[in-house]
Amino acid sequence: MTGYSKMSLLSKRTFIVELMDDESTIKYFRSFSELAFGDLNATYLTDCNLRKAQDEDYLRCCCVWTIKRDVFDIPMLIVGQFLPVLN
C-alpha cells in the first residue's frame, strides 16, 4: 500500500509514528492518551497520512485503533488497521 517491502519494515525496529506525518502523529498520541485511561473496550476511528516509500508524498488512510489490555486492564498492545482513502 505504501511501497515499503516487508523486509525493510521488519529488518529493524520500525514504529508507526515514523511512517506518519506530523499532524497524524500528534493525533495518534492524543487519541492513545484518551483511550488508554478511558473506556476499557473502546476502539477509535480516525484518519491519518502514511509516508510512501519512494517519494515525499503521503497516502491518506482511514484507520481504526484498538487497545489490547492485560489482566489488570493496563494497555499493552495497540492494534492499527488501515484502509486507503481513494479519490
N, C-alpha and C positions, 0 to 999 in steps of 0.2 A: 504494500500500500504506500509506504513512504520511500521505498527504494533501497532500504538497508538490507543487507544479507543477514541470514540467521547467524552466521559465524561472526560477523562484525559486532552484533549485539551481545552474543553470548561469550565471546573470547575475552572480554574484560567486563568489569562491573559497570553496568550502564544503568543510570537512574532515569526514570521517566521525565523528570524535570529538565534533563539535558536535551531532550528531544522537543521540548515545548518552547514557545515564545515567552517573553517576559510577562505579559498580561495573563496568559494561561497558567503560568507557574504561580503567580500571586493568587489567582482564583482557586487553584488546587490546594494550596496551603490554608487558605481561609475556609474552604469547604471541609477540609480534614479537621480543622480545629472545632468546627461546629458539629461534625458527625462523631468525632472521637469521644466527645464528652456529652453528647446529647442523646438522642433516641438510639436505643441499643440495636434495633433491627432496621435501621434506615439505609436506603440507597439514595444516591444523589445523581440526578440527570443534569448535564450541563454541556457546554461546547468548549472546544479548545483548538489550538493550532499546533500541528506537529511539523517539525522541520523535515524537509525532504533531504535525501542523501546527497544528491548531485549538485544542487544549487541552493541559493539563499531563500528560496520560495517556501511557503508553508502550505500544508494541507489542512483545510478546515474540517473538523470532525465533531460529531456528537459523541459524548462519552458518558458512561454510567460507572460510578464508583461505588463499590460495596466494601464495607469494612468487616473483616472476619475477626472474631474475638476469641480469647481463650476462656477457660472455665471460670475465671474471675471477672469476666467482661472487660478485660483490658485489650485494647486494639493491638493485634499482632500482624495483620496482613491486610493490604489494600489490593483489591482486585479491580482492574480497569478494563472496560470493554469499549472498543472504538468502532465507529461506523462513519465513513467519509460522507460529507455533505456535498452532493454533486450539483453543479449549476444547471 
